[in-house]
């Protein structure tokens, strides 16, 4: 089966960038990181071509707004060059906050690294520019699993079965995916080691084996199995052993996700004849409805890595991406789309936007500022994204 080298996974390989040389770095301190909901103006100068485009994309998808050099209110400036290597000096009202040069990889990856350093300096949190995503590529009557840089570049096919796949899910901290495949004629769950290409069955029970989701520590898997007659929520060890059933209903449970501490699962189901989100302890217990006031027909939940939010899809005429506090409450509609997943920063969402012609496009949303960027994979219709943590 297809395997992926470390060179093809720069966002998950600590040494992929090579040497990073600091030529004049200052400690970041006393920086105002307030202004949630407002884009942070930043002026770029000295960058050309692909490097300039990468920097603008990376910064705007996490809450910056690239402006002209002379734009009023741009306290932050990033000046540098990209002749042979990327260099950058970040200033706040003229005070140097960061100065680095990058080497050991192509200019695109160097630009991603600079963007991440800018985010860390200004916002105090790690950037996401060198992370990776997985998704399903639709190919007419079949589909395949792909991985790519988070912005859609460097796509690599993971499966090549000429069959149907569904719901790829990264195992946190590992070069490994779970997904459902019909390659053997039944919807079964596979584990796929991206480093070796080795695949193994995790669940191949009679009926459907769907919606795999790895626990935050990678030791467990949640999934929806219909082996008992209706789709119910189960958990097991990562290899499929030690299977335990968590729900026992006649409803169609779907799309489980884990809390950041691995103690709770959120999933979609029906209660009182209505589509709802519910939570249940991973160790077992009674499911409880999660309040999502203000929206209808919630499904496809995704728990943020910081544990604070659950994003989900609501169907109210069209499809809407929403979020609600992890404990439930009034939901906030964020944008039109479906099937959201969180970035490692718990700020950016990757979701699916329908193009009106039957195709699907992956898009990125900066939740506080509502700035959106499309993920350009060049692969046509893509859906069911998952972000590597």
C-alpha positions as CSV (number, residue, x, y, z in Angstrom):
1,X,0.0,0.0,0.0
2,X,1.1,3.6,-0.4
3,X,3.5,4.9,2.2
4,X,4.7,8.4,3.0
5,X,8.2,9.5,3.7
6,X,9.2,11.9,6.4
7,X,10.1,14.4,3.6
8,X,6.5,14.3,2.5
9,X,5.2,15.1,6.0
10,X,7.1,18.3,6.9
11,X,4.4,19.5,9.3
12,X,4.9,16.4,11.5
13,X,8.6,16.0,11.4
14,X,10.6,18.1,13.9
15,X,13.8,18.1,11.8
16,X,12.2,18.7,8.4
17,X,13.0,22.4,8.3
18,X,16.7,21.9,8.9
19,X,18.8,24.5,10.6
20,X,17.2,27.7,11.8
21,X,19.6,30.5,12.4
22,X,18.8,33.4,14.7
23,X,20.8,36.4,13.9
24,X,19.2,39.0,16.2
25,X,16.4,37.7,18.5
26,X,14.9,39.6,21.3
27,X,12.8,38.2,24.1
28,X,9.1,38.9,23.6
29,X,7.5,40.6,26.5
30,X,4.9,43.2,27.4
31,X,3.0,42.6,24.1
32,X,-0.7,43.4,24.0
33,X,-2.5,40.3,22.7
34,X,-6.0,41.6,23.2
35,X,-8.4,42.4,20.5
36,X,-10.2,39.1,20.0
37,X,-12.5,39.5,17.0
38,X,-10.4,42.2,15.4
39,X,-7.9,41.3,12.7
40,X,-4.3,42.4,13.7
41,X,-2.9,44.7,11.0
42,X,0.6,43.8,9.9
43,X,2.7,45.3,7.1
44,X,4.9,43.1,5.0
45,X,7.8,44.3,2.9
46,X,10.7,42.7,1.0
47,X,8.9,39.5,0.1
48,X,8.1,38.3,-3.4
49,X,6.2,35.7,-5.3
50,X,5.3,32.5,-3.5
51,X,6.9,33.5,-0.2
52,X,4.7,36.7,-0.1
53,X,1.6,34.6,-0.9
54,X,2.5,32.0,1.8
55,X,3.0,34.6,4.5
56,X,-0.2,36.4,3.7
57,X,-2.2,33.1,3.7
58,X,-0.6,31.8,6.9
59,X,-1.1,35.0,8.8
60,X,-4.6,35.9,7.7
61,X,-6.0,32.5,8.6
62,X,-5.0,33.0,12.2
63,X,-6.3,36.5,12.7
64,X,-3.8,39.0,11.0
65,X,-4.7,41.3,8.2
66,X,-1.8,42.0,5.8
67,X,-1.9,45.8,4.9
68,X,0.1,48.2,2.8
69,X,3.4,49.5,4.3
70,X,1.9,52.9,5.0
71,X,-1.4,51.7,6.3
72,X,-2.6,53.5,9.4
73,X,-2.8,51.4,12.5
74,X,-0.2,48.8,11.5
75,X,1.9,48.7,14.6
76,X,3.4,45.4,13.5
77,X,5.7,45.2,10.6
78,X,7.5,42.2,9.1
79,X,10.4,43.1,6.7
80,X,12.8,40.7,5.1
81,X,13.9,39.0,1.9
82,X,13.6,35.7,0.1
83,X,16.7,35.5,-2.1
84,X,18.1,32.0,-1.5
85,X,16.7,31.9,2.0
86,X,13.9,33.5,3.9
87,X,14.7,36.2,6.5
88,X,12.5,38.3,8.6
89,X,12.5,41.0,11.2
90,X,9.3,41.6,13.2
91,X,8.8,45.0,14.8
92,X,6.2,46.3,17.2
93,X,6.0,50.1,16.9
94,X,9.6,50.0,15.8
95,X,10.9,47.7,18.5
96,X,12.4,44.4,17.3
97,X,10.5,41.4,18.6
98,X,11.9,38.7,16.4
99,X,14.7,38.4,13.8
100,X,15.5,35.1,12.1
101,X,16.9,33.5,9.0
102,X,15.8,30.1,7.8
103,X,17.7,27.4,5.8
104,X,17.7,23.7,5.1
105,X,14.5,23.4,3.2
106,X,12.6,25.0,0.3
107,X,11.4,28.6,0.5
108,X,7.8,27.6,1.0
109,X,8.6,25.7,4.2
110,X,10.9,28.4,5.3
111,X,8.0,30.9,4.9
112,X,5.7,28.7,6.9
113,X,8.3,28.6,9.7
114,X,8.6,32.4,9.7
115,X,4.8,32.7,9.9
116,X,4.6,30.4,12.8
117,X,7.3,32.4,14.6
118,X,5.4,35.6,14.0
119,X,2.2,34.0,15.4
120,X,4.2,32.9,18.5
121,X,5.7,36.3,19.0
122,X,2.5,38.3,18.6
123,X,-0.2,35.9,19.9
124,X,1.8,33.8,22.3
125,X,0.6,30.5,20.9
126,X,2.2,28.1,18.4
127,X,1.4,28.6,14.7
128,X,-0.3,26.1,12.5
129,X,1.4,26.8,9.2
130,X,3.4,23.5,9.2
131,X,0.6,21.2,10.2
132,X,-1.0,18.6,8.0
133,X,-4.6,17.5,7.2
134,X,-6.3,14.4,5.8
135,X,-9.4,14.3,3.8
136,X,-11.5,12.3,1.3
137,X,-11.2,13.0,-2.4
138,X,-14.3,12.2,-4.4
139,X,-13.6,10.5,-7.8
140,X,-17.1,9.9,-9.3
141,X,-18.1,6.4,-8.2
142,X,-15.1,6.0,-5.9
143,X,-13.1,8.0,-3.4
144,X,-9.6,7.9,-1.8
145,X,-7.9,9.2,1.3
146,X,-5.3,12.0,0.8
147,X,-3.1,14.0,3.1
148,X,-1.7,17.5,2.4
149,X,-0.2,20.5,4.0
150,X,-2.9,22.4,5.8
151,X,-3.1,24.9,2.9
152,X,-3.6,22.2,0.3
153,X,-0.1,21.9,-1.0
154,X,2.0,18.7,-1.2
155,X,-0.9,16.4,-1.6
156,X,-0.2,12.7,-1.2
157,X,-2.6,9.8,-1.9
158,X,-2.9,7.4,1.1
159,X,-5.2,4.9,-0.5
160,X,-5.5,3.7,-4.1
161,X,-8.1,1.0,-4.0
162,X,-10.6,2.3,-6.6
163,X,-13.3,1.8,-3.9
164,X,-15.1,4.0,-1.4
165,X,-13.6,5.5,1.7
166,X,-15.1,7.6,4.5
167,X,-14.1,9.6,7.6
168,X,-10.3,9.7,7.7
169,X,-9.1,10.4,11.3
170,X,-5.6,11.2,12.4
171,X,-4.2,9.5,15.5
172,X,-2.8,12.3,17.5
173,X,1.0,12.5,17.6
174,X,1.4,9.6,15.2
175,X,1.9,9.0,11.4
176,X,-1.3,7.0,11.4
177,X,-4.9,7.3,10.2
178,X,-8.1,5.4,10.8
179,X,-10.7,5.4,8.1
180,X,-13.6,3.3,6.8
181,X,-13.1,1.5,3.5
182,X,-15.3,-0.6,1.3
183,X,-12.3,-2.3,-0.3
184,X,-13.4,-5.7,0.9
185,X,-17.1,-5.1,0.0
186,X,-18.2,-4.0,3.4
187,X,-17.7,-0.8,5.3
188,X,-14.8,-1.8,7.6
189,X,-12.5,0.3,9.7
190,X,-8.8,0.3,8.8
191,X,-5.7,1.5,10.6
192,X,-3.1,2.9,8.1
193,X,0.5,3.5,9.1
194,X,1.7,6.3,6.9
195,X,5.4,5.6,7.5
196,X,5.3,2.0,6.3
197,X,2.1,1.8,4.3
198,X,0.9,-1.1,6.4
199,X,-2.8,-1.5,6.9
200,X,-4.7,-3.6,9.4
201,X,-8.4,-4.1,10.2
202,X,-9.6,-2.5,13.4
203,X,-13.3,-3.3,13.0
204,X,-14.9,-5.6,10.4
205,X,-18.1,-6.8,12.0
206,X,-21.3,-7.7,10.2
207,X,-23.0,-4.5,9.2
208,X,-21.4,-1.1,9.1
209,X,-18.2,0.0,10.8
210,X,-18.1,3.7,10.6
211,X,-16.8,7.0,12.0
212,X,-13.6,6.1,13.7
213,X,-12.1,8.6,16.1
214,X,-8.8,8.3,18.0
215,X,-8.6,9.3,21.6
216,X,-6.2,12.2,22.4
217,X,-3.5,9.9,23.6
218,X,-3.9,7.5,20.6
219,X,-4.6,4.5,22.8
220,X,-8.3,4.2,22.1
221,X,-10.7,4.4,19.2
222,X,-14.4,5.4,19.2
223,X,-16.6,4.2,16.4
224,X,-20.2,3.5,15.3
225,X,-21.0,-0.1,14.7
226,X,-24.3,-1.7,13.6
227,X,-23.4,-5.2,14.6
228,X,-26.2,-5.2,17.1
229,X,-28.9,-4.2,14.6
230,X,-28.8,-0.4,14.9
231,X,-25.9,2.0,14.8
232,X,-24.5,2.4,18.3
233,X,-21.4,4.0,19.8
234,X,-18.5,1.7,20.8
235,X,-15.0,2.2,22.1
236,X,-12.0,-0.2,22.0
237,X,-8.3,-0.2,22.2
238,X,-6.5,1.3,19.2
239,X,-6.1,-2.2,17.7
240,X,-9.8,-3.0,18.0
241,X,-9.5,-5.3,21.0
242,X,-11.4,-4.8,24.3
243,X,-14.6,-3.6,22.5
244,X,-17.2,-1.9,24.8
245,X,-20.6,-0.7,23.8
246,X,-21.6,2.7,25.2
247,X,-25.1,3.3,23.7
248,X,-28.0,0.9,23.4
249,X,-30.7,2.7,21.4
250,X,-32.7,2.2,18.3
251,X,-31.5,5.6,17.0
252,X,-28.7,6.2,14.5
253,X,-25.8,7.4,16.5
254,X,-23.0,9.0,14.4
255,X,-19.8,11.1,14.4
256,X,-18.2,10.6,17.8
257,X,-15.4,12.9,19.0
258,X,-13.3,12.9,22.2
259,X,-12.9,15.6,24.8
260,X,-9.3,16.8,25.2
261,X,-8.9,14.8,28.5
262,X,-10.1,11.6,26.8
263,X,-12.9,11.2,29.5
264,X,-15.9,12.1,27.5
265,X,-17.4,11.5,24.0
266,X,-19.7,13.7,22.1
267,X,-21.8,12.3,19.2
268,X,-25.0,12.9,17.3
269,X,-28.2,11.0,17.9
270,X,-31.9,11.5,18.3
271,X,-33.8,12.2,21.5
272,X,-37.5,12.8,21.5
273,X,-37.6,12.4,17.8
274,X,-35.2,15.3,17.2
275,X,-31.6,15.3,16.0
276,X,-29.4,16.4,19.0
277,X,-25.8,16.2,20.2
278,X,-25.2,14.1,23.3
279,X,-22.2,13.3,25.6
280,X,-21.4,10.1,27.4
281,X,-18.4,9.1,29.7
282,X,-15.8,7.1,27.8
283,X,-15.9,4.6,30.7
284,X,-19.6,4.1,30.3
285,X,-22.7,5.8,31.7
286,X,-26.0,7.4,30.6
287,X,-25.8,9.7,27.6
288,X,-26.9,13.3,28.2
289,X,-28.2,15.8,25.7
290,X,-25.9,18.7,25.0
291,X,-27.8,22.0,24.7
292,X,-27.3,23.8,21.4
293,X,-30.0,26.5,21.7
294,X,-30.8,28.6,18.7
295,X,-30.0,26.1,15.9
296,X,-31.7,23.0,14.6
297,X,-30.6,19.5,13.6
298,X,-27.0,19.5,15.0
299,X,-24.6,16.8,13.8
300,X,-20.9,16.1,13.1
301,X,-19.4,17.5,16.4
302,X,-15.7,18.3,16.8
303,X,-14.2,19.0,20.3
304,X,-11.5,21.7,20.3
305,X,-8.1,20.6,21.5
306,X,-8.2,23.1,24.4
307,X,-11.5,21.5,25.6
308,X,-13.4,24.7,25.5
309,X,-15.6,24.4,22.4
310,X,-17.6,21.9,20.3
311,X,-18.0,22.9,16.7
312,X,-20.7,21.1,14.7
313,X,-23.0,21.2,11.6
314,X,-26.5,22.5,11.9
315,X,-29.1,22.0,9.1
316,X,-31.5,24.8,8.8
317,X,-32.5,25.0,5.2
318,X,-28.8,24.9,4.3
319,X,-25.8,23.7,6.2
320,X,-24.2,25.9,8.8
321,X,-21.0,25.5,10.8
322,X,-21.6,26.4,14.5
323,X,-19.9,26.3,17.8
324,X,-21.1,26.0,21.4
325,X,-19.4,25.9,24.8
326,X,-18.3,22.4,25.7
327,X,-20.8,22.3,28.5
328,X,-23.6,23.4,26.1
329,X,-25.7,26.6,25.8
330,X,-26.6,29.0,23.1
331,X,-24.9,28.1,19.8
332,X,-23.2,30.6,17.5
333,X,-23.5,30.3,13.7
334,X,-20.1,30.9,12.2
335,X,-20.4,30.4,8.5
336,X,-22.2,28.4,5.8
337,X,-20.7,24.9,5.5
338,X,-20.5,21.5,7.2
339,X,-18.3,18.9,8.8
340,X,-15.9,21.1,10.8
341,X,-12.7,20.1,12.5
342,X,-10.4,22.2,14.7
343,X,-6.8,23.2,14.2
344,X,-4.3,22.5,17.0
345,X,-4.6,26.1,18.0
346,X,-8.4,25.7,18.9
347,X,-9.0,28.9,16.9
348,X,-9.0,27.9,13.2
349,X,-11.6,25.6,11.7
350,X,-11.3,23.4,8.6
351,X,-14.7,22.7,7.1
352,X,-16.5,21.8,3.8
353,X,-18.1,24.4,1.6
354,X,-20.4,23.3,-1.2
355,X,-19.7,25.1,-4.5
356,X,-23.2,25.1,-5.9
357,X,-22.2,22.7,-8.8
358,X,-22.2,19.5,-6.7
359,X,-18.6,19.8,-5.7
360,X,-17.1,20.3,-2.3
361,X,-14.2,22.6,-1.3
362,X,-12.2,22.5,1.9
363,X,-12.1,26.0,3.6
364,X,-10.3,27.5,6.6
365,X,-12.1,29.9,9.0
366,X,-10.4,32.1,11.6
367,X,-13.2,31.9,14.1
368,X,-12.7,35.2,16.0
369,X,-12.3,37.4,12.9
370,X,-14.4,35.3,10.5
371,X,-11.7,35.5,7.8
372,X,-11.9,32.6,5.4
373,X,-9.4,31.0,2.9
374,X,-10.0,28.1,0.6
375,X,-7.7,25.1,0.7
376,X,-6.3,24.7,-2.9
377,X,-5.6,21.0,-3.3
378,X,-6.1,20.9,-7.1
379,X,-8.0,17.6,-6.6
380,X,-11.5,18.6,-7.3
381,X,-14.3,17.8,-4.8
382,X,-12.9,17.0,-1.3
383,X,-14.7,16.5,2.0
384,X,-14.5,14.9,5.5
385,X,-11.4,16.7,6.7
386,X,-9.3,15.8,9.8
387,X,-6.4,17.8,11.2
388,X,-3.2,16.3,12.5
389,X,-2.3,17.3,16.1
